[in-house]
Amino acid sequence: METHISTTPFGRRTMTLGQIANQARAKAMPKETVANKWHVFQHIREARELLGATDRSLAILNALLSFHRETELSAEGELIVWPSNEQLIARANGISPATLRRHLSVLVECGLIIRRDSPNGKRFARRSRAGEIEQAYGFDLSPIVARAEEFRDLAEAVQAEKKAFRVARERLTLLRRDIVKMIDAGIEEGVPGNWGRVLQSYQAVISRLPRTAPRQLVEDICAELHDLHAEIRDVLESFAKTQNLNANESQSERHIQNSNPDSISESESGSRKKKEASGSVAETDNVRSLPKRDLPLSIVLDACPNMREAAQAGEIRHWRDFLAAAELVRTMLGVSPSAWAEAREAMGEVQAAIALAAIYQRADQINSAGGYLRSLTDKARDGKFSTWPMVMALLRAKLDEGKHRQTLENVTSEPGPRLEVSASLLNSLRKRNR
């Protein structure tokens, strides 16, 4: 008579269709099926989220596998282990009995083990006189063997997903770094463009990124940032090509001129005579001597300290902060958008902002800021304007003011009695001195 092995759980635990399917899968596996239990356990651990298993339940599964003597589990061999709750608790790092029962149920629901309960719910094994196991009640490890390939595929899918997510995050990091640095380069180099709008577009995309974002959202944001990255790069590359072409043309022009020195001498002497006759030699020499080097931001802020008051939060750390402050100053001075656009086109964004800062610093001495800016724009188109003399003049005025203030403080701080005179006496003394 064939020995009957119970397939239903003992007591009040109910049977589910998933458990029946898991038992059928284990029963249908080929007899020659063999699996390394620790390799399979590693795959299960990697795919635990897909399987619905927990870290604590896997610790109990590890303990159950340790009760089987063989490392290679075979479908033809005995795959049932019957440790007591006390033995399982000891090998599972001392968990409580209630926790043990709860996580054993999790292992059964995940299809990682099968319950083989005895009529009274006890776990034990009957052996023959030869010492072979005739009948065992406990936990069947057949799913470890039957589903070994499935667990491996799930683990590979998890690894592929982790790799794709890691690649997406690396791409996101590179795109964010490149975009920020290219925007800074565009502003620092004075590349024409609405960099404020570009920065706002970048911030709008990044603001949709939560602290823990799924891979699909990261890839979607990467796609948007890639388009923005391509747009910025095209602008910078086009500007760089234009600068190179202009430099090459200038070199070619100088080479052509230097190849015929006689004609150059005649031309220069003729033009100089004409300018001397018209009385414009001094002006021409002054324009020719204008510095061509860029002004550091620190020097500009020293000459135009009022810009710090106009800046948001009173801080100007980079040229982009300075350009943002210039936009506010323009409206405060009443400079029209057309005049501002013409100035930026003729001078460049940075130089136009420096000129506007100098005007703002001397706003009490200028009747029409917009008209003054237009006159500077016209000079810039003719190559007769540089922001360097303006900034240097403001620095000298600041220095002279400081020296004058120091002199007055020294005079007023001299010890000794002071002579008080009336206004009428002072007037009489002034008349005598005349």
C-alpha positions as CSV (number, residue, x, y, z in Angstrom):
1,M,0.0,0.0,0.0
2,E,1.4,3.4,-1.0
3,T,2.1,5.8,1.8
4,H,0.1,8.9,1.7
5,I,1.9,12.3,2.2
6,S,-0.4,15.1,3.4
7,T,-0.5,18.1,1.1
8,T,-2.7,20.3,3.2
9,P,-1.5,22.4,6.2
10,F,-2.3,21.3,9.7
11,G,-4.8,23.1,12.0
12,R,-6.6,26.3,11.0
13,R,-4.2,27.2,8.2
14,T,-6.0,27.2,4.9
15,M,-5.0,25.8,1.5
16,T,-4.6,28.1,-1.5
17,L,-4.5,27.6,-5.2
18,G,-1.0,29.0,-5.2
19,Q,0.2,26.3,-2.9
20,I,-1.5,23.6,-5.0
21,A,0.3,25.0,-8.1
22,N,3.6,25.0,-6.3
23,Q,3.2,21.4,-5.2
24,A,2.3,20.4,-8.8
25,R,5.3,22.1,-10.2
26,A,7.6,20.4,-7.7
27,K,6.0,17.0,-8.5
28,A,6.4,17.4,-12.2
29,M,10.1,18.3,-12.2
30,P,12.4,15.7,-13.9
31,K,14.1,13.2,-11.7
32,E,17.6,14.2,-12.9
33,T,17.1,17.8,-11.8
34,V,20.0,19.0,-9.6
35,A,20.6,22.4,-8.0
36,N,23.2,23.9,-5.7
37,K,21.1,25.1,-2.7
38,W,23.4,28.0,-1.9
39,H,23.5,29.2,-5.5
40,V,19.8,29.1,-5.6
41,F,19.5,30.9,-2.3
42,Q,21.7,33.7,-3.6
43,H,19.4,34.1,-6.6
44,I,16.4,34.1,-4.3
45,R,18.0,36.8,-2.1
46,E,18.7,39.0,-5.1
47,A,15.1,38.6,-6.4
48,R,13.4,38.7,-3.0
49,E,11.4,41.9,-3.8
50,L,9.9,40.2,-6.9
51,L,9.1,37.1,-5.0
52,G,7.6,39.0,-2.0
53,A,10.1,37.6,0.5
54,T,11.5,39.6,3.4
55,D,15.0,39.6,4.9
56,R,13.8,37.8,8.1
57,S,12.0,35.1,6.0
58,L,15.2,34.6,4.0
59,A,17.1,34.2,7.3
60,I,14.7,31.4,8.2
61,L,15.1,29.8,4.7
62,N,18.8,29.9,5.2
63,A,18.4,28.1,8.5
64,L,16.1,25.4,6.8
65,L,18.6,24.8,4.1
66,S,21.4,24.3,6.7
67,F,19.4,21.3,8.1
68,H,19.9,19.5,4.8
69,R,23.3,17.8,4.7
70,E,23.8,17.9,1.0
71,T,24.8,21.0,-0.9
72,E,23.6,19.6,-4.2
73,L,19.9,19.0,-4.0
74,S,18.5,16.3,-6.3
75,A,14.9,15.6,-7.3
76,E,15.5,11.9,-6.6
77,G,16.7,12.5,-3.1
78,E,14.9,13.3,0.1
79,L,14.1,17.0,0.2
80,I,12.2,17.3,3.5
81,V,13.7,18.7,6.7
82,W,12.0,18.5,10.1
83,P,13.7,20.8,12.6
84,S,11.8,21.8,15.7
85,N,10.8,25.4,16.3
86,E,13.5,25.6,19.0
87,Q,16.2,24.5,16.5
88,L,15.0,27.0,13.9
89,I,15.0,29.8,16.4
90,A,18.5,29.0,17.4
91,R,19.8,29.0,13.9
92,A,17.8,32.1,12.9
93,N,19.5,34.3,15.5
94,G,17.0,33.9,18.3
95,I,13.8,35.2,16.9
96,S,10.5,34.9,18.7
97,P,8.1,31.9,18.1
98,A,5.5,34.3,16.7
99,T,8.0,35.8,14.3
100,L,9.1,32.4,13.2
101,R,5.5,31.3,12.5
102,R,4.7,34.5,10.6
103,H,7.8,34.3,8.3
104,L,7.4,30.5,7.7
105,S,4.0,31.4,6.3
106,V,5.7,34.0,4.1
107,L,8.0,31.4,2.7
108,V,5.0,29.1,1.9
109,E,3.1,31.9,0.2
110,C,6.1,32.8,-1.9
111,G,6.3,29.2,-3.1
112,L,9.8,28.7,-1.6
113,I,8.9,25.8,0.6
114,I,6.0,23.3,0.9
115,R,4.5,22.2,4.2
116,R,4.3,18.5,4.7
117,D,2.4,18.3,8.0
118,S,1.8,15.1,10.0
119,P,-1.6,14.2,11.3
120,N,-0.8,15.9,14.6
121,G,1.2,18.7,13.2
122,K,4.5,17.4,14.5
123,R,7.7,17.3,12.4
124,F,9.6,14.0,12.4
125,A,10.9,11.2,10.2
126,R,10.4,7.4,10.3
127,R,13.4,5.3,9.3
128,S,13.7,1.7,8.3
129,R,15.9,-0.8,10.0
130,A,18.6,0.0,7.5
131,G,18.5,3.6,8.6
132,E,16.9,5.0,5.5
133,I,14.1,7.5,5.7
134,E,10.7,5.9,4.9
135,Q,8.5,8.9,5.7
136,A,9.1,12.5,6.8
137,Y,7.0,15.3,7.9
138,G,8.2,18.9,7.9
139,F,9.2,21.4,5.2
140,D,9.7,20.3,1.6
141,L,12.6,22.0,-0.2
142,S,11.5,20.8,-3.6
143,P,10.7,24.3,-4.9
144,I,14.4,25.2,-4.5
145,V,15.2,22.5,-7.1
146,A,12.1,22.8,-9.3
147,R,12.3,26.6,-9.6
148,A,16.1,27.0,-9.7
149,E,16.1,28.3,-13.3
150,E,13.2,30.7,-12.6
151,F,15.0,32.1,-9.6
152,R,18.1,32.6,-11.7
153,D,16.2,34.4,-14.4
154,L,14.6,36.7,-11.8
155,A,17.9,37.5,-10.3
156,E,19.4,38.3,-13.7
157,A,16.4,40.6,-14.4
158,V,16.9,42.4,-11.1
159,Q,20.6,42.8,-11.9
160,A,19.8,44.2,-15.3
161,E,17.3,46.6,-13.8
162,K,19.9,47.8,-11.2
163,K,22.5,48.3,-14.0
164,A,20.0,50.2,-16.1
165,F,19.1,52.4,-13.2
166,R,22.7,53.0,-12.3
167,V,23.5,54.0,-15.9
168,A,20.5,56.3,-15.9
169,R,21.6,58.0,-12.7
170,E,25.1,58.4,-14.0
171,R,23.8,59.9,-17.2
172,L,21.6,62.3,-15.2
173,T,24.6,63.4,-13.1
174,L,26.7,64.1,-16.2
175,L,23.9,66.0,-17.9
176,R,23.3,68.2,-14.9
177,R,27.0,68.9,-14.5
178,D,27.5,69.7,-18.2
179,I,24.4,71.9,-18.4
180,V,25.3,74.0,-15.4
181,K,29.0,74.4,-16.5
182,M,28.0,75.3,-20.1
183,I,25.5,77.9,-18.8
184,D,28.3,79.4,-16.6
185,A,30.7,79.3,-19.6
186,G,28.1,81.1,-21.8
187,I,27.6,83.8,-19.3
188,E,31.3,84.2,-18.4
189,E,32.3,84.3,-22.1
190,G,29.6,86.8,-23.0
191,V,27.9,84.5,-25.5
192,P,24.7,86.1,-26.8
193,G,21.6,84.4,-25.5
194,N,18.8,84.5,-22.9
195,W,20.7,82.5,-20.3
196,G,18.2,83.4,-17.6
197,R,15.5,81.6,-19.5
198,V,17.8,78.7,-20.1
199,L,18.6,78.4,-16.4
200,Q,14.9,78.6,-15.6
201,S,14.1,75.8,-18.0
202,Y,16.8,73.7,-16.4
203,Q,15.4,74.3,-12.9
204,A,11.9,73.5,-14.1
205,V,13.0,70.1,-15.3
206,I,15.1,69.3,-12.2
207,S,12.4,70.3,-9.8
208,R,10.3,67.3,-11.0
209,L,13.0,64.9,-9.7
210,P,12.1,63.6,-6.2
211,R,14.7,62.3,-3.8
212,T,14.0,58.7,-4.6
213,A,12.9,58.5,-8.3
214,P,12.1,55.3,-10.3
215,R,14.2,54.5,-13.3
216,Q,11.6,55.4,-15.8
217,L,11.2,58.9,-14.4
218,V,15.0,59.4,-14.3
219,E,15.2,58.4,-18.0
220,D,12.4,60.7,-18.9
221,I,14.2,63.6,-17.2
222,C,17.4,62.6,-18.9
223,A,15.7,62.8,-22.3
224,E,14.5,66.4,-21.6
225,L,17.9,67.4,-20.2
226,H,19.5,65.9,-23.3
227,D,17.5,68.2,-25.6
228,L,18.4,71.2,-23.5
229,H,22.1,70.1,-23.4
230,A,22.1,69.9,-27.3
231,E,20.5,73.3,-27.6
232,I,23.1,75.0,-25.3
233,R,26.0,73.1,-26.9
234,D,24.9,74.3,-30.4
235,V,24.8,77.9,-29.2
236,L,28.3,77.7,-27.7
237,E,29.8,75.8,-30.6
238,S,28.3,78.3,-33.1
239,F,29.7,81.2,-31.1
240,A,33.1,79.5,-30.8
241,K,33.2,79.0,-34.6
242,T,32.3,82.6,-35.2
243,Q,35.1,83.8,-32.9
244,N,37.6,81.6,-34.7
245,L,36.5,82.9,-38.1
246,N,36.8,86.5,-36.9
247,A,40.3,85.7,-35.5
248,N,41.3,84.1,-38.8
249,E,40.0,87.0,-40.8
250,S,41.9,89.5,-38.6
251,Q,45.1,87.5,-39.0
252,S,44.7,87.4,-42.8
253,E,44.0,91.1,-42.9
254,R,47.1,91.9,-40.9
255,H,49.2,89.6,-43.1
256,I,48.0,91.3,-46.3
257,Q,48.7,94.7,-44.9
258,N,52.2,93.8,-43.6
259,S,53.1,92.4,-47.0
260,N,53.1,95.9,-48.5
261,P,54.7,98.2,-46.0
262,D,55.2,101.1,-48.3
263,S,51.5,101.4,-49.0
264,I,50.7,101.1,-45.3
265,S,53.1,103.9,-44.4
266,E,51.6,106.1,-47.0
267,S,48.1,105.3,-45.9
268,E,48.9,105.8,-42.2
269,S,50.7,109.1,-42.9
270,G,47.8,110.3,-45.0
271,S,45.2,109.4,-42.5
272,R,47.2,110.9,-39.7
273,K,47.6,114.2,-41.6
274,K,43.9,114.3,-42.2
275,K,43.1,113.7,-38.6
276,E,45.6,116.2,-37.4
277,A,44.1,118.7,-39.7
278,S,40.7,118.1,-38.3
279,G,41.9,118.2,-34.7
280,S,41.0,114.6,-33.9
281,V,44.4,113.1,-33.2
282,A,44.0,113.0,-29.5
283,E,40.7,111.3,-29.7
284,T,42.0,108.6,-32.0
285,D,45.0,108.0,-29.9
286,N,42.8,107.6,-26.8
287,V,40.6,105.1,-28.6
288,R,43.6,103.2,-29.8
289,S,44.9,103.0,-26.3
290,L,41.7,101.5,-24.7
291,P,42.4,98.3,-22.9
292,K,41.1,95.1,-24.6
293,R,41.4,92.8,-21.5
294,D,38.4,91.8,-19.5
295,L,37.5,93.3,-16.2
296,P,37.4,91.0,-13.1
297,L,34.0,90.9,-11.3
298,S,35.6,92.0,-8.0
299,I,37.0,95.2,-9.5
300,V,33.6,96.0,-11.1
301,L,31.9,95.5,-7.8
302,D,34.4,97.7,-6.0
303,A,33.8,100.5,-8.5
304,C,30.0,100.0,-8.5
305,P,29.0,99.0,-5.0
306,N,25.4,100.1,-5.6
307,M,24.9,96.9,-7.7
308,R,25.1,94.8,-4.5
309,E,22.1,96.7,-3.1
310,A,20.1,96.0,-6.3
311,A,21.0,92.3,-6.3
312,Q,18.7,89.7,-4.8
313,A,19.7,88.8,-1.3
314,G,22.5,91.4,-1.7
315,E,25.0,88.8,-3.1
316,I,26.8,88.8,-6.4
317,R,29.1,85.8,-6.6
318,H,29.2,85.1,-10.3
319,W,28.6,87.0,-13.5
320,R,25.2,85.5,-13.8
321,D,24.2,87.2,-10.6
322,F,25.6,90.4,-11.9
323,L,23.6,90.1,-15.1
324,A,20.4,89.4,-13.1
325,A,21.1,92.6,-11.1
326,A,21.6,94.5,-14.3
327,E,18.1,93.6,-15.4
328,L,16.7,95.0,-12.2
329,V,18.8,98.2,-12.5
330,R,17.6,98.7,-16.1
331,T,14.0,99.0,-15.0
332,M,15.0,101.2,-12.0
333,L,16.8,103.6,-14.3
334,G,14.0,103.6,-16.9
335,V,16.1,102.3,-19.7
336,S,13.9,101.0,-22.5
337,P,14.1,97.4,-23.6
338,S,15.1,98.5,-27.1
339,A,18.1,100.6,-25.8
340,W,19.1,97.7,-23.6
341,A,18.9,95.2,-26.5
342,E,21.0,97.5,-28.7
343,A,23.6,97.9,-26.0
344,R,23.9,94.1,-25.5
345,E,24.2,93.5,-29.2
346,A,26.9,96.2,-29.7
347,M,28.9,95.5,-26.5
348,G,28.0,92.0,-25.4
349,E,25.9,91.1,-22.3
350,V,28.7,91.5,-19.8
351,Q,30.1,94.7,-21.1
352,A,26.7,96.2,-21.4
353,A,25.9,95.2,-17.8
354,I,29.2,96.9,-16.6
355,A,28.3,100.1,-18.5
356,L,24.8,100.1,-16.9
357,A,26.4,99.5,-13.5
358,A,28.6,102.5,-14.0
359,I,25.6,104.6,-15.0
360,Y,23.7,103.4,-12.0
361,Q,26.6,104.4,-9.7
362,R,26.5,107.9,-11.1
363,A,22.7,108.1,-11.5
364,D,22.5,111.4,-9.5
365,Q,24.8,113.0,-12.1
366,I,23.1,111.7,-15.3
367,N,19.8,113.2,-16.5
368,S,18.8,110.5,-18.9
369,A,20.3,107.0,-18.3
370,G,18.7,105.6,-21.5
371,G,20.1,108.4,-23.7
372,Y,23.5,108.1,-22.1
373,L,23.5,104.3,-22.7
374,R,22.5,104.9,-26.4
375,S,25.4,107.3,-26.8
376,L,27.8,104.7,-25.4
377,T,26.2,102.1,-27.7
378,D,26.9,104.2,-30.7
379,K,30.6,104.6,-29.6
380,A,30.8,100.9,-29.1
381,R,29.7,100.2,-32.7
382,D,32.4,102.5,-33.9
383,G,35.0,100.8,-31.7
384,K,35.5,103.9,-29.6
385,F,34.2,102.7,-26.3
386,S,35.6,100.5,-23.5
387,T,34.2,99.9,-20.1
388,W,37.7,99.9,-18.6
389,P,38.1,103.7,-18.4
390,M,34.7,104.1,-16.8
391,V,35.4,101.6,-14.1
392,M,38.9,103.1,-13.5
393,A,37.4,106.6,-13.2
394,L,34.9,105.4,-10.6
395,L,37.7,103.7,-8.7
396,R,39.8,106.8,-8.7
397,A,36.9,108.9,-7.6
398,K,36.3,106.5,-4.8
399,L,39.9,106.6,-3.8
400,D,40.0,110.4,-3.9
401,E,36.8,110.6,-1.8
402,G,38.4,108.3,0.7
403,K,41.6,110.4,0.9
404,H,39.5,113.6,1.3
405,R,37.4,112.1,4.0
406,Q,40.6,111.0,5.8
407,T,42.0,114.5,5.6
408,L,38.9,116.0,7.1
409,E,38.9,113.5,9.9
410,N,42.6,114.3,10.6
411,V,41.9,118.0,10.6
412,T,38.9,117.8,12.9
413,S,40.6,115.4,15.2
414,E,43.5,117.8,15.9
415,P,43.7,118.7,19.6
416,G,43.6,122.3,20.9
417,P,41.1,125.1,21.2
418,R,39.1,126.0,18.2
419,L,38.4,129.6,17.1
420,E,34.8,130.4,16.5
421,V,34.1,133.3,14.1
422,S,30.9,134.8,12.8
423,A,29.7,134.7,9.2
424,S,30.1,138.5,8.8
425,L,33.8,138.3,9.8
426,L,34.4,135.5,7.4
427,N,32.9,137.6,4.5
428,S,35.1,140.6,5.4
429,L,38.2,138.4,5.4
430,R,37.4,137.0,2.0
431,K,36.9,140.5,0.6
432,R,40.3,141.6,1.9
433,N,42.0,138.6,0.4
434,R,40.6,139.4,-2.9
